[in-house]
Amino acid sequence: MPVRAYRFAAEAARAPGWRLFANETSIDVLLSDSHPFATFESEGAIDISVTTGEAIPSGCEVEPRRHGIAPSVDGETIAFQVPGPGHYVLNVPGRLSLYIWVNPVEVVPDQPNTRRFAEGTITDVGQLRLSPGESLYLEGGAILRGAIRATSTDGLRIGGYGILDGAGPSLADIWRRLMVIEGSHDVVVENIIMIRPRGWMLTLGDCENVVVRNIKQIGSVLSSDGIDIVGSRHVHVHDCFLRNGDDCVVIKSLDLRREDDILLDHTRPVHDVLVERCELLSYLGGNGIEIGFELCCDSVRDVTFSDCDILAVNQYGAAISIHNSDHATVENITYRNIRVEHCYDKLFDLRVVRSRWSHDSERGHIRNIRFENIDVRVSVFNEGYTSSLIGGFDEEHRVSDVTFANVRMNGELATNGDDIWLFTKHADGIHFQ
């Protein structure tokens, strides 16, 4: 199939030593503040060849492993085929991983009142505040440097295969969330790449009816959360690639009005959230999938995480966690068809706590949590170190009714707490099926 390579400005940072061809078309390998990445459009199976400028050692891998891709190595060249559009990680021993994002062929939307940024341009906007009725479109090959704010912008559309770069000169040395959308209904954020944030990357505050799809993120600094769903309802996140220095996907409810040009109170209940078909990598102590810590609302309920690949959770976070440090009741949460490729410190972590992030004096509850069809890859780094935790705060603020159905550790069915390295306190109704 034909491949469309994007034309980036000459000033865009290229990753030294890397060269990539997709169906023999040369693709720019760009550099974020951590990992190199390449992005292009195509359909169907695609032949990829990569060179690094030096001999390739054995042990190269392509993730997610569910694709079953086995790269071949010939001198300085790695070759493999990907099945079609999607997000892939090439791991080469001794080098930073290369992220390869294959986009489906785009149908350019016809949206009136849209701020458009063209292929091959780099534009520094500082902080760009979108007005009600406006939308934003970044062509593939466009780089927009700055931060985005949108308040009460119903019908907002943000898209295109371009890059939002949080390290523009106008915001130098300023801690700033990269994109905040608040108090808005019927919102779509799709396709864009987000790199070099100074804080949270995408914040949805007190929003309803939101779709986030096929966004790609590389965040390296501490507190570079991926997608923060804060006091929002009816949210669908799917087919995203999130590499973050903190939590990848996180649900919260708190008031952020004293920070960062945020105008509305986000302490609203959270319900009806679906996150599916995402690849997640967390570094610097965050969690892959998180609910908490700040939950300053009465309820967080009816949330499903499905068909996701947790490729890595390094340092001191958990693959899957609920940290309820305020008064909310967290209930009816489902984790289904999740593949955990690597975690280090904690696997499952469900706790009612008082923490440095607590805002409420009253503690809450966690109940009716279901883990179904969870596949965990156990490594030499897990045995004797990794733990799972289920703990209430006291006898009145407990964790209850947690089901593990077809949870497998290196293919072996977990039938009791020992199999998932579990410690419990103020918890009841823990079942294995």
N, C-alpha and C positions, 0 to 999 in steps of 0.2 A: 504494500500500500504506500502511496505518497506520504512523505513526511514534511511537515511545515516547521522550519527552523525560524525562531524569532530573531529579529535584528536588534541587538542591544547597542547602546552608545559606546564609543571607544573608551570613555572614562569609566564604564562599569567594570568593577574588579573581577578579573578572571583568576581561576585557581591555577597556580603554577604547576606545570608538569602534566596536568590531566588533558587528554583529548578523548572525545566521544563521537562515534558515528552511529546513526540510526538508519538502517537500510541504506548505508553508504552516504548518508547526508551528514555533513559536519554540524555538530551542535555545540554552542558555547557552553563551557563549564564555568559557572560563576562562583564567587566566593562570598559567603556571609561572614559573620564574626566568629563562626565555628566551622561548619562543614561546607564542602563544595556541593553544588547542585546543578542539575541540568534539566531543562524543560522544553517540550516541543509538542506538536499535535500529530496524531496519526490514528489509524484504525486497524484492527486486525493484528496478527502476529508481527512482531518487529525484531529484526536482528540487530543486536547491540554489540559493538566492539569498543573497548576502552584501553587506552595506553596511559602509563604513568611516567614514562621517561626513564624507567629503570626496570631491572628484572623483577618479575612478579613471583613472590613466594607461593608455595602450596598453601592450601587451606582457605582459598577464597570462597565466599558464600554470597548468595542473593536471598534477601528476605523480602516479604514474609515467606517462611518455609512452606506454608501451605501450597504455594505454587509449584513446588518440586523442581525449581530451576537449578541445574547443575552447570556452573560455568566451566569452560575449558581455558587452559592457560598455554600460551605459546610464546616464550621469551618475555617480551614486554607488553603483550596483548592478552586481554581477557575477552572472551566471546561468549555470548549466551543469547537466548531468545526469550522475549517476554510475550505473554499471550494477547496483550492489547492494552488499551488505556488503563492506567492505574499508577500506584506509587510503589517504587522498588528501592531497596537499599543494597548497594554493593559494598561488602566488607572485604577489605584487602589487609591481611596481617601487616602491622607496622605502619599503617596509614589511616588517616581519618576516613570514615565511611563516605561514600558518594551517594547522594540522593538523586534518583532519576524519576521525574514526574512526567508521565505520558498523558496528555490531555486528549479527550475526544475532540473531533473536528467541531469547531465552534460555529453556532448560528448566532450572528451578531444581533443583539436585540435592538429594536427600533423604539427607543424611549425618548420622549420629549423632555426638555429641561434637564439635560444630562451634562455634567462636566466631564469632558473627554480628554484623555492624555494619550498622545500618539506614540506608536512604535518608534524606538530609536531615540527617545527623549529622556532626559533626566530633569525633573522639576522639583524645586524646593518650595514647599508651600507653608512651612512652619506648622501652625495648627489650622486645619481647614474645617470650618463649621458649615455643614450642609443645612440649608434652609428647608422648611416644609415644601414638598413638591419637587425638590431636586433629587437627582441620582448621580452616581459616580461610575465611570467606566474607564478602566486601564487596559489599553490594547496590549497584546502580547509583545514584549520588547520595551514597554514603557516602564519607567521607574519614577515613582512619586515618593519624595522624601518629606516626611512630616508625620503628623498625627491627625486623626479624623474624629470629629464630634458631630453627633446628630441627635437632636432632642425634639420629641413630638413630631416626627417625620413619618407619618403613616404612608404606606406604599413605597417606602425607600427601596431602591435597588442599588447594590454595589457589586460590580463584577468586572469581567475581563481577565485575561491571562497575564496581566502585568504584575509589577512588584510594588508593594508598599514597604518602604524602607524607613525605619524609625530613627535612624541616626543622621538625619539631615543637619546641615550647619545651623539652621535657624533654631533648632532645639538642642544644640550641643550642651551637654552636662545638665540637662533638665530631666528629672524623673517624670515620666509621662506615660500613661496608658496609651497604647498605640491606636486603638479604635474603640470608641464608646458610643453605643446606640442606646438611647433611653426613652422610656415613655412612648414607644412607637408600636404600631400594629401593622401586620401584613408586610413584613420585611424579608428581603432575600439578600444574603451575602454569599457570593459564589465565585469559585475559580481562582481568586487572586492568590498571590504569594506574599507572605508577611515575614520580614526579616529584621534583624538588629533592633529589637525593642529595648526600651529602658524599663518597662513595667509590664503589666498585663497586656496581652496581645489583642484579644477581642472580648469586649464586655457588653453583655446584653442585660440592661437594667430596667426592670419593670416594663418588659415588652410582652406582646402577645402575638401569636401566629407568625412565628419566625422560622425560616428555612436557612440553614447554613450548609453548603455543599461544596465539595471539592476544593476547599481552601488548603493551602500548604503553608506550614509555619516552621521557622527555625529561630528559636529563642535560646539564648545562652546564659543571660544574667539571672541571678537569683530573683524570684518574683516575676519571671516571665511566664505566668500562667498562659495556657493556650486559649481555651474558650471558657469564660466565666458567665454562667447562666445565673443571674442575680435577681431574685424576686420576680421571675418571669414564668409565663405559662404558654402551653401549646407550642413547644419548640421541637424542631426536627433537625438534628445534626447528622449528616451522613457523608461517607466517602471522602473524609478529610485525612490529611497527614499532619500530625502535630508532634514536633520535636521541641521540648520546652525545658527551661531551667527550673521549673517548678511543676505544679499540677498541669496535666494535659487538658482534661475536661473536668470542670468542677462546678458544682451547684452551691450557691450561697444565697443569703438574704441579709442585707445590711445597708445602713445609710452611709453613702460615700460623699455627701454634699460638701464636706469640708475639704475635699481633695480634688485637684486635677480638673477644674472647670466642669464638674458634674453638678447638675441643676436640680435633680429630682430625688426623692426618697425611694430607695429600692428595697425597703423592708416589707415585701409582699410575700404571700404564700407562693410556693412553687409546685406546679402539678402538670401532668401530661407532657412529659419530656421523653423523647426517643433519640438515642444516640446509636448509630449503627454503621458498620462497614468502615471503621476508621483504623488507622495505624498510629500507635502512640509510643513515644519515647520520652521518659522523664529523667532529668538529671538534677543534681544539687539539692536533693532532699524532698522533692515533691512526689506526688502520687500519680499513677496512671489514670485512674478513674476515681474521683473524689466527690463526696458530698460533705460540705463543711469547710472550715471550722465554724465560720460565722453563720448562724441560722436564727436570725432575729425575727421569726415569724411563727405562726401557730402550726403550720403544717408544710411538710415536703412529702408529696405522695405521687403514686402512679408514674414512676420513672422506670424506664427500661434501657439497658445497655445491651446491644446485640451484635454478634458477628464482628467482633473487633479483635485486632492483633496488638497485644501489649508487647512490643518488641524489646523494650528495656526499661527497667526502673532501677536506677543506680543510687548509691548512697543510702539515705535513711527514710525513704518513702515506702509506700505499699503499692502493690499492683492494683488492688481494689480496696477502697476505704470509705468509711463513714465516720466522721469526727463531729459529733453534735455537741458544741460547746455553749449553746444557748438554750432557749426554752422550747424549741420546735419539737413536734412529734414527727419523726421520719418513719414512713410506713409504705408498704406495698411497692417495694423496690425489687426489680428483677435484673439479674445478670445472666445472659443466655448466649451460648456458643461463643465463649471468649477463649482465646488462645494466649497463654502467657509464655513468651519465649525466654525472658530473663527477668528476674527480680533478685534483689540481694538481701535487704533487711527484713521486709515483711511481705507476706503473700496476701492474706485477708486481714483487715484491721477495722473492726466495728466497735466504737466506743462512745459513751456519753461521758463528757469530761468538762472540767473547768480549766481554761487555758489562758495564755496571754492574749489570745484573740477573742475571748468572751466579752460580750456586751451586756448580757442579762444576768441577773442574780439567780434566777430560777433555772434549774436543769430540765432537760427534756427526756424524750424516749426514742428508742429505735425498736421497730417491730415489723414482723411479716416481711422478711428478707429471703429471697430465693436465688440460689446459685444453681444453674442448670447447664450441663454440657460444658464444663470448664476443663480445658486441657493445659496442664502445666508441664513445662520442660524443666526437669530438675538437673542441676549441674553440680560440680564439685564445690562450688561456692555456697550452695544452700545447706548441705548436710551439716548439722550441728550448729548452724548460725541462724538461718532464716526462721521466723516464727509467724504464727497467725494469732490474733488477739480478738476476743469478744468480751467486752466489759461494760457493765453499767456503772453509774456513778455511786448509787447506794441502793438500798432495798426498794425505794419508791421510784427510782429512775433507772430502769433496767433495759437490757437488750433481750428481746423475746421472739420466739418463733423464727428461727433461722434454719433454712433447709439447704442441704448440699445434695443435689441430685445429679448423679453421673459426673462427679468431679474426678478427674484422672491425673495421677502424678506419673509422668513418663509412661503413660498408657495403663497404669495400674489403678483400679477403682479404689477411691478413698472410702472406707467404711466406718471410720471413727476419727476422733480428734487428733490422735497421734499421727495419723497418715498425712495431715495437713499442718503438723507442728503447732497445735492449738493450745492456747492458754485462755482460761475463762474466769470471770468474776461478775457477780450480780447478773447472771444470764441464765435463761431457761428456755426449754423447747428447742434445743439444737438437735436436728435430725439429719441422718445420712441415708440416702436412697441409692 
